[in-house]
Amino acid sequence: MTDQPPTTIVIAGGGTAGWMTAAALARFLENGFRIRLIESEEIGTVGVGEATIPQLRLYLEALGLDEDAFIRATQATFKLGIEFTGWREPEHSYMHAFGGVGRDVGLIPFQHYWARARALGVARPLDAYSLNEIAARAGKMHRGGPITAKSIPPMPYAFHFDASLFAAYLRKFAELRGVERIEGRIADVVRDGENGDVTALTLVSGETVAGDLFIDCSGFRGVLIEQALETGYESWTHWLPCDRALAVPSARQADPLPYTRAIAHGAGWQWRIPLQHRTGNGIVYCSSMWSDDEAAAALLANLDGEPQADPRPLRFTTGRRRKAWNRNVVAIGLSSGFLEPLESTSIHLVQSAISRLLKLFPARIIHNAERDEYNRQTDFEIERIRDFLILHYWANRRSEPFWQACQSMTLPETLAHKIDLFRTVGAITREHEELFTEVGWLQVLAGQGILPESHHPLADQIAERDLAEYMETLELLYRREAGRMQGHAAFIAAHCAAPPAN
């Protein structure tokens, strides 16, 4: 066997995306690879992605990280779902909670039985059949197996955390496993004169960092994927019209809730994310409908504690890069595209991109087939998430011009079909590895006021009395389970409280 020099992977940019990538590559590419990450302390990170979905737990497990240690290090709290206030109409609220809703019977899912029970007048609102929502509303938290009945599945959960602390935590993990951090700003991208591949990055200091594969984690700028390779960007602002955000931390005022809040306003919406040491807040809005001052006033008037900084502005264009992998550059994170933080998918898209890259990782020669497959999977994933987000905007009954414009938009065919299928016969289909499950779609469709006009005929096979008893039993079962859970703040204090700040 001949000795070959190690394959050098250069990551352009740190932050959450850069250090998540570096940590994962260091964990799984232990031999024959050199991993180098370039970042500059002069360049700030976006750092607004402080809410996650349950898949992040798979990332932590894959790296072998202790969950409680991670929670303490990042000032994290638990998340059981997302509450949407004012999205259907002012003052109306519903929750997209993690986990199941009800319980399937036989060949058909629960929503068909619920639809029939609604028609008969023996069904409660959908939230009565979600263990996660019942626990979240009561401020409870539990890990592991059920407390009161073996038939109840474990309760899924995610986290709220401080994104800058998360990046620092992963940096330590990655550097201990050989990742080399290079301080500096990228001044130039050097390309091969024949095939156009990137061969090196030149820093402002004059240092040259050569590599074989380059990962662009440079954020919205897309220093490699766009500024150097001119890959192109597909805008989705005609479907997702918000293009600006303001973010501000505020002082913690009460015990943290175990869910994210998304509160609709006149021309956008506000997030509220409870951490152990503070609350993360922000407002996402459409600049053609609201001025920056109007958005800032709406944000600051709706904090639950004193602001700890001035609102930080962000500008973005919703959409995606036309190729996430172009030549020998893979864009991960904001450089690959951006879907606003409505359903907490930004960090998951980083995670799934890393997983996809590892599964299709190239040898020394990159083949078009693996690039094309990576891009195909990336496009499918982000398009289906896009559809899910559009649904929240389109299915509203608000009267403001911004929301009226959202009501009148022409939907992507994939979304229009999904809505029509559910509205007419109560069916929800999930294709391939689509991120959001049938139950997630059910909660948002019903929460936004889209209800089925009929149900599957198999749901009529249960006698009316038995159906009524079944629906009542499910609610009582979940309420009893949630009632035995520990309070969220008490659970954190018992298992994973962060040390007091110095």
C-alpha positions in Angstrom: 0.0 0.0 0.0 1.4 3.4 -1.0 1.3 6.2 1.5 -0.9 9.1 0.3 -1.1 12.5 1.8 -4.3 13.1 3.8 -7.3 14.6 2.1 -7.6 18.2 3.3 -11.1 19.5 4.1 -11.3 23.3 4.5 -14.3 24.8 6.2 -14.8 28.5 5.4 -16.6 30.0 8.4 -17.3 29.1 12.0 -20.5 29.7 13.9 -23.1 27.0 14.4 -22.9 25.6 10.9 -19.1 25.6 10.7 -18.5 24.0 14.1 -21.3 21.4 13.7 -19.7 20.4 10.4 -16.2 20.3 11.9 -17.2 18.3 14.9 -19.1 15.7 12.8 -16.3 15.3 10.3 -13.7 15.0 13.1 -15.8 12.3 14.7 -16.3 10.1 11.6 -13.3 10.9 9.4 -10.6 10.0 11.8 -7.9 8.6 9.5 -6.5 10.0 6.3 -8.1 13.4 6.6 -7.0 16.8 7.7 -9.7 19.2 8.8 -9.1 23.0 8.9 -11.6 25.7 9.8 -11.1 29.4 8.9 -13.0 32.0 10.9 -12.5 35.6 12.0 -13.4 37.0 15.3 -14.0 40.3 13.4 -17.0 38.7 11.6 -20.1 38.2 13.8 -22.3 35.2 13.4 -26.1 35.3 12.9 -26.7 33.2 16.0 -30.5 33.5 16.1 -31.1 29.8 15.7 -31.8 29.0 19.3 -34.7 26.6 18.9 -34.4 23.1 17.5 -36.4 20.0 16.6 -36.0 16.5 18.1 -33.6 15.2 15.4 -30.8 17.2 17.0 -30.7 14.6 19.7 -29.5 12.1 17.0 -26.6 14.5 16.2 -25.6 14.7 19.9 -25.8 10.9 20.2 -23.8 10.3 17.1 -21.0 12.5 18.5 -21.2 10.7 21.8 -22.0 13.9 23.7 -23.6 13.7 27.2 -27.0 15.4 26.9 -27.0 17.0 30.4 -23.5 18.3 29.9 -24.6 19.8 26.6 -27.6 21.5 28.3 -25.5 23.0 31.1 -22.9 24.2 28.7 -25.4 26.0 26.3 -27.9 27.3 29.0 -30.4 25.1 27.3 -34.0 24.3 28.2 -36.3 21.6 26.8 -38.8 22.1 23.9 -42.0 20.1 23.4 -43.4 22.0 20.5 -44.2 25.5 19.1 -47.2 27.6 20.0 -48.6 29.7 17.2 -50.5 32.8 18.5 -52.5 34.9 16.1 -51.6 33.0 12.9 -55.2 32.0 12.0 -56.7 35.1 13.5 -55.9 37.5 16.3 -56.0 35.9 19.8 -56.4 32.4 18.3 -53.7 29.9 19.5 -52.7 26.4 18.6 -49.6 24.3 19.0 -47.5 22.2 16.7 -46.3 19.7 19.3 -43.7 17.0 18.8 -44.8 13.4 19.0 -48.0 11.6 18.1 -51.6 12.8 18.2 -54.2 10.3 19.4 -53.5 6.7 18.3 -53.9 5.0 15.0 -56.4 2.1 14.9 -56.0 -0.6 12.3 -55.0 0.5 8.8 -55.9 4.2 9.1 -54.5 7.1 11.0 -56.1 8.8 14.0 -57.3 11.9 12.1 -60.0 9.9 10.3 -61.5 8.8 13.7 -61.2 12.3 15.0 -63.0 13.7 11.9 -65.8 11.2 12.4 -66.0 11.9 16.1 -66.1 15.7 15.4 -69.1 15.1 13.0 -70.8 13.2 15.8 -70.1 15.8 18.4 -68.0 13.4 20.6 -64.5 14.8 19.9 -62.5 17.4 21.8 -60.2 19.8 20.0 -57.1 18.1 18.5 -54.8 19.3 21.3 -56.7 17.1 23.8 -55.0 14.1 22.2 -51.4 15.3 22.2 -49.3 14.3 25.2 -46.6 16.7 24.3 -49.1 19.6 24.1 -50.8 18.7 27.3 -47.5 18.6 29.1 -46.2 21.8 27.4 -49.3 23.8 28.4 -48.9 22.5 32.0 -45.2 23.4 32.1 -44.1 19.8 32.6 -41.1 17.7 31.4 -40.2 14.1 31.4 -37.5 11.9 29.8 -37.6 8.2 29.2 -40.4 5.6 29.4 -43.9 6.4 30.4 -44.9 6.8 34.1 -48.5 5.6 34.2 -49.1 3.2 31.3 -46.7 1.1 29.2 -48.8 1.7 26.1 -47.8 5.4 26.1 -44.8 6.0 23.9 -41.8 8.1 25.2 -42.3 11.8 24.8 -40.1 13.4 22.1 -38.4 16.7 22.9 -35.9 19.1 21.5 -34.0 22.1 23.0 -33.7 25.8 23.2 -30.1 26.9 23.5 -27.6 29.8 23.2 -26.3 29.4 19.6 -22.9 31.1 20.4 -22.4 28.8 23.4 -23.3 25.8 21.2 -20.7 26.8 18.7 -18.1 27.2 21.4 -19.0 23.8 22.9 -18.6 22.1 19.5 -15.3 23.9 18.8 -13.8 22.4 21.9 -15.0 19.0 20.9 -13.6 19.4 17.4 -10.2 20.8 18.3 -9.7 18.0 20.8 -10.1 15.7 17.8 -7.5 17.4 15.6 -9.5 20.1 13.8 -7.2 23.1 13.2 -8.7 26.5 13.6 -7.2 29.3 11.5 -7.9 32.9 12.5 -8.3 35.2 9.6 -10.5 36.7 6.9 -10.8 35.3 3.4 -9.4 37.8 0.8 -9.4 35.6 -2.3 -10.6 32.3 -3.6 -8.0 30.5 -5.8 -9.3 28.3 -8.5 -7.8 25.7 -10.9 -7.3 27.3 -14.3 -8.5 24.1 -16.1 -11.4 22.6 -14.3 -12.5 25.6 -12.2 -12.3 23.8 -8.8 -11.3 25.7 -5.8 -7.7 25.0 -4.8 -6.9 27.4 -2.0 -8.2 30.3 0.1 -6.0 33.4 0.5 -6.4 35.2 3.8 -6.0 39.0 4.4 -2.8 38.2 6.2 -1.4 36.7 3.0 -1.5 33.1 4.3 -2.7 30.5 1.8 -4.9 27.6 2.9 -5.0 24.8 0.3 -7.5 22.0 0.3 -9.1 19.2 -1.7 -12.8 19.7 -0.5 -14.2 23.0 0.7 -17.2 23.5 2.9 -18.8 26.9 2.6 -20.2 27.9 6.0 -19.7 31.7 5.4 -23.4 32.5 5.9 -25.6 34.6 3.6 -22.5 35.9 1.8 -21.7 32.5 0.3 -18.1 33.5 -0.2 -17.2 30.3 -2.1 -20.4 28.9 -3.4 -21.7 32.3 -4.8 -19.0 35.0 -4.8 -16.4 32.6 -6.3 -18.4 30.0 -8.2 -21.5 32.1 -9.1 -23.8 29.2 -8.5 -27.0 31.3 -8.6 -29.8 31.7 -6.1 -33.5 30.9 -6.5 -35.7 33.4 -4.6 -38.9 32.2 -2.8 -40.0 35.7 -1.6 -43.2 35.4 -3.6 -44.2 32.6 -1.2 -42.2 33.6 1.9 -42.2 37.4 1.7 -40.5 38.3 5.0 -37.0 39.6 4.3 -35.8 41.1 7.5 -35.4 40.3 11.2 -34.4 42.0 14.4 -33.1 39.9 17.3 -32.7 40.9 20.9 -32.1 39.0 24.2 -34.1 40.0 27.3 -33.9 39.2 31.0 -35.5 36.1 32.2 -38.6 36.9 34.2 -40.2 33.6 35.1 -39.6 29.9 34.9 -39.0 29.0 31.3 -41.8 27.4 29.3 -41.0 24.1 27.6 -42.1 25.4 24.1 -41.2 28.1 21.6 -43.7 30.9 20.9 -44.4 32.3 17.5 -46.6 35.4 17.8 -48.1 36.9 14.6 -48.1 40.7 14.2 -49.3 43.1 11.5 -46.6 42.4 9.0 -44.7 39.4 10.3 -44.2 37.5 13.5 -42.2 37.4 16.7 -40.3 34.5 18.3 -39.8 34.0 22.0 -37.3 31.3 23.1 -36.8 30.7 26.8 -33.3 29.8 28.0 -32.0 29.2 31.5 -30.3 32.5 31.7 -32.3 34.8 29.4 -35.0 34.9 26.8 -34.2 35.0 23.0 -36.5 37.3 21.1 -36.8 38.4 17.5 -39.2 39.6 14.9 -39.4 38.5 11.3 -41.1 41.0 8.9 -41.7 42.2 5.4 -39.8 45.4 4.7 -42.3 46.5 2.1 -45.0 46.5 4.7 -43.2 47.6 7.8 -40.3 50.0 8.4 -37.4 48.9 10.6 -38.6 51.3 13.2 -42.1 49.9 13.2 -40.8 46.4 13.5 -38.4 47.4 16.4 -41.3 49.1 18.2 -43.5 46.0 17.9 -40.7 43.8 19.1 -39.6 45.9 22.1 -43.3 46.4 23.2 -43.8 42.6 23.4 -40.8 41.4 25.5 -41.4 39.6 28.7 -38.3 41.2 30.3 -35.9 44.1 30.0 -33.9 44.1 26.7 -30.2 43.3 27.3 -29.0 44.8 24.0 -30.1 46.9 21.1 -32.0 44.9 18.4 -29.6 43.4 15.9 -30.8 43.7 12.3 -30.6 40.9 9.7 -31.5 41.0 6.0 -32.2 37.9 4.0 -33.8 36.5 0.9 -35.8 33.3 1.4 -34.8 30.7 -1.1 -32.0 28.3 -2.0 -28.7 28.1 -3.9 -29.3 26.5 -7.3 -26.7 23.9 -6.3 -25.7 23.2 -2.8 -22.7 21.2 -4.0 -20.9 22.8 -7.0 -17.5 21.6 -8.2 -15.6 20.8 -5.0 -17.5 23.2 -2.8 -20.4 22.1 -0.5 -22.5 24.9 1.0 -23.9 24.1 4.4 -26.0 26.4 6.5 -27.1 29.9 5.4 -24.7 29.8 2.4 -26.9 27.0 0.9 -30.2 28.9 1.3 -32.5 30.2 4.0 -35.9 29.4 5.2 -37.0 31.7 8.0 -37.0 30.3 11.6 -40.7 29.7 11.7 -40.5 25.9 12.4 -37.0 25.8 13.8 -35.5 24.1 10.8 -32.2 26.0 10.2 -30.1 24.0 12.5 -31.7 20.8 11.3 -30.8 21.7 7.7 -27.2 22.0 8.8 -27.4 18.6 10.5 -29.1 16.9 7.5 -26.5 18.4 5.1 -23.7 17.0 7.2 -25.3 13.6 7.3 -26.0 13.6 3.5 -22.4 14.7 2.9 -21.0 11.8 5.0 -23.2 9.3 3.2 -22.1 10.5 -0.2 -18.6 11.5 0.8 -16.2 11.5 -2.2 -13.0 9.7 -2.7 -10.1 11.8 -4.1 -12.0 12.2 -7.4 -15.4 13.7 -7.1 -18.0 12.2 -9.5 -20.9 14.0 -10.9 -23.3 11.2 -9.8 -22.6 11.8 -6.1 -22.9 15.6 -6.6 -26.1 15.2 -8.4 -27.6 12.9 -5.8 -26.6 15.2 -3.0 -28.3 18.2 -4.8 -31.4 16.1 -5.6 -31.9 15.2 -2.0 -31.1 18.7 -0.8 -33.7 20.2 -3.2 -36.4 17.7 -2.2 -35.9 18.3 1.5 -35.9 22.1 1.4 -38.8 22.3 -1.0 -41.0 20.2 1.3 -40.0 22.3 4.3 -40.8 25.4 2.2 -44.3 24.1 1.5 -44.9 23.5 5.2 -43.9 27.1 6.1 -46.0 28.6 3.3 -49.1 26.8 4.7 -48.8 28.9 7.9 -48.9 32.2 5.9 -51.5 31.2 3.3 -54.1 29.7 5.7 -54.8 32.8 7.7 -58.0 34.9 8.4 -56.3 38.2 9.4 -57.3 41.5 7.9 -54.0 43.3 7.6 -52.6 44.0 4.0 -49.6 41.7 4.6 -51.8 38.8 5.6 -54.4 39.5 2.9 -51.6 39.3 0.3 -50.5 35.9 1.8 -54.0 34.6 1.5 -54.1 35.4 -2.3 -50.8 33.9 -3.2 -50.6 31.1 -5.8 -49.4 27.9 -4.0 -46.8 25.5 -5.2 -48.5 22.5 -6.8 -47.1 20.1 -4.2 -48.7 22.1 -1.4 -52.0 22.7 -3.2 -52.4 19.0 -3.7 -51.6 18.2 0.0 -54.2 20.8 1.2 -56.9 19.5 -1.3 -56.3 15.9 -0.3 -56.7 16.6 3.4 -59.7 19.0 3.0 -61.7 16.6 0.8 -61.0 13.2 2.4 -58.8 13.8 5.4 -55.8 12.0 4.0 -52.2 13.2 4.5 -49.3 11.6 2.6 -45.6 11.8 3.4 -43.2 11.2 0.5 -39.7 9.6 0.9 -37.8 11.2 3.8 -39.9 14.4 4.0 -39.0 16.1 7.3 -42.4 16.9 8.7 -44.6 13.9 9.5 -48.3 13.4 8.8 -49.0 14.4 12.4 -47.1 17.6 12.0 -49.1 18.5 8.9 -52.3 17.6 10.7 -51.7 19.9 13.6 -50.9 22.9 11.4 -53.7 22.2 8.9 -56.3 21.9 11.7 -54.7 24.7 13.7 -55.0 27.1 10.7 -58.7 26.1 10.3 -58.4 23.6 7.4 -60.6 20.7 8.4 -61.6 17.5 6.5 -65.0 17.4 4.8 -65.1 13.6 5.1 -63.1 10.7 6.5 -62.0 7.2 5.5 -64.8 4.7 5.4 -63.0 2.3 7.7 -63.5 4.9 10.5 -67.2 4.1 10.3 -66.6 0.5 11.4 -66.4 1.4 15.1 -69.7 1.8 16.9 -70.5 5.4 17.9 -70.5 4.6 21.6 -67.1 2.8 21.3 -65.7 5.7 19.4 -66.8 8.2 22.0 -65.3 6.1 24.8 -62.1 5.7 22.8 -61.7 9.5 22.4 -62.4 10.1 26.1 -60.0 7.4 27.2 -57.1 8.8 25.1 -57.5 12.3 26.6 -57.8 10.9 30.2 -54.7 8.7 29.6 -52.5 11.6 28.4 -53.7 14.0 31.1 -53.0 11.5 33.8 -49.5 10.9 32.4 -48.8 14.7 32.2 -50.1 15.1 35.7 -47.4 12.8 37.1 -44.6 14.7 35.3 -42.2 17.1 37.0 -42.4 20.8 36.4 -40.0 21.9 33.6 -37.9 24.3 35.8 -37.7 21.7 38.6 -36.7 19.0 36.1 -33.8 21.3 34.8 -32.8 22.1 38.4 -32.7 18.4 39.3 -30.8 17.2 36.2 -29.0 19.8 34.1 -29.0 23.3 35.6 -26.2 25.5 34.2 -23.8 26.9 36.8 -24.5 30.5 37.8 -23.0 33.2 35.6 -19.8 34.8 37.0 
